[in-house]
Amino acid sequence: MSRRPRAAKCRDIETAHDNAKFRRTNFAPAAMTAPARQLGKRVGNALYLHASALCVAEPHVRERIEKADAASDHPPWNVAKVQATAVSLLLYESFDDAAFPALLAATRVNLEDGQTSKTDYRSRANPPILHRKETLLQPDDPRRPPFAAITRLAEEHNLFSEPHRIGTRKAWLERVEAAGLVVRGPKLRRLETSLVDVVRHRTAIARRDLSQPVQLLVNHRILTEIDTVLDYGCGQGDDVAALAANGFQAHGWDPHYAPDGLRRPADVVNLGFVLNVIEDRHERAETLTAAYRFARRALCVAVMPIGKYSFGALRPHGDGYLTARETFQKYFAQQELRDFIAETVGEAPVAFAPGIFVVFRDKDLEQEVLFRRQIRDITRHSGWHAPDRPRRAVNARPDLAERISAELQMLWAAIIDRGRILDIEEIPDALRERLRAANVSAARAIDLCLSVSLNRAGLAAAAAARKEDLLIHLALTLFPGAPRYTTLPRPMQRDLRAFFGSHAVAIQEANTLLFSVGKPEVVRHAVNAAVEGGLGGMRDVGTFRFYAPALNRLGAVLRVLVGCAGILRGGTEGADFIDIKLDGRRFTFLACKDATARLPICSERTRVDLTRLRVSVDQPDGMVLYLIGCFLPRDAPGAADQIAFDRKLVAAGIADEEGRGPRYAELNEILRLRRAKAGPIS
């Protein structure tokens, strides 16, 4: 079955000069945000329109062009110039092969008397040329970003000043050369980069697992099975295939590997590791803008972050590097990427990991996701206790509570998750359907749920946890650099009324909490409580270290502090251990190759300074984490065994009491010699 939508079924009036690959691309112009009246380039009283955009032109424009085409016996053309009483069918050089296409031929048709005149420019040494060619295309044409990047570079060098002097090839090329630029086929380049041809598609790699940005989208429930997702620049399509195989509505497009892929709006758009392989900074911005246009709810942007990779074997090129495979890589600092996204799309992005941001159009979804990142991840048991009942005769009819016990357990689990009694409209749709099938109203089910023997202490604990989670979430929204919202999702509004009485009271308490974490004595007290509670230990006299998965078991002060650092870093995802300085201003996030190992090796270290709002990332060479047992939760599986192992390390002289020890290579040699003499440490 063909997937070609309306725009791809336009009359094939493009000439052989235009790239056949473009004509295979699937568009969905009707779903795009740009209306037809914005289509084309206006010069004076004339409208210029590319042949590929004819299908989305206004009906009266399309009728005039088709009338002129028929009246002139269908000459070859790829641009139409539409005026009040005449249409000119213009044949330019291929838009794909020329940065500024030269005019080859023109056929002018007078629509009032049908008179036709033709002019051939092929033999002219100095023909007219076309600027801003992207404006002639339809809004979702995949060629718009690279074409618009050409225009932006020209604008940056003031090439369009005195437009009456730049309409011909000779005058234009003289101005280009004077600006230190050069035209090479479809590219406008700076002289210093003009000799390099970057091969972008070689950066695409085959994957067995989901890429990190897509995995984050799924883990944070930004992307669910009921959402559609577009992988913009999907490479070899492994993310799309994996998502589709697991029930997601996924489609992808790539200019090299999947030019036939569907380009249509989706709930979520993934722009994963695309911007970092584009050597033209203007084209990066245009590509980001194009991808954002397709996103209905959220756009995920992922790039290569600075500090994660070595530049040793790479050659500097522009604002990035060239590889031996003739590919380009731009490495982004976290703040640089944040600013670039915000300036380009006009929305503040949310960091989820180093080099990964999400821009939310749906602000309710954004707040829900941010809140879920802060809630306690300890298991909230439903606390359902079925009452003791006498044995009944086999034929006795069970009462209603027994008959819908499964549904009541589901309802109680939802109540525990929320920490309060649900409003009827908050009951999950699937559960409401089951109650309807059992001929039980939602209100009756809630009453019944509260009347049977339930663990009310469990509900009180869940309510306290939910209230603290909300307070932490609100405090973090007040931190400088955090997103600001004019409204809250309705479920969260209900939460605030239930737990605080009003939104204003909740904000006041959140302000108090955020202000308190700036006091060193408050931080020290919170750290002491965490150490006494067996949730971490002191790495030195001024540094508290804990196991990152235990973050949400810490008190509110430490959770807010780490949350503030996470806003700058991009969340806590990927970190295995976190250091907090007792001044509450400096943090270190440590990622390990295998955090479950007795001697984890640090693969990445991210330092965050809240005072300077600075983030730095590096890869320490062979850094081993010693004596990690005291940093694990006291009740963690294997914590006691790890502490016993740590004591043996100290007794053997491999590490000292402060956790200092040799680098990985030296440690390997020490252990090798020890095994040869006395056997392994176990």
Summary of the structure (lengths in Angstrom):
residues: 682
radius of gyration: 31.6
end to end distance: 62.7
largest distance: 104.7
contacts: 2110
relative contact order: 0.05
helix: 41%
strand: 19%
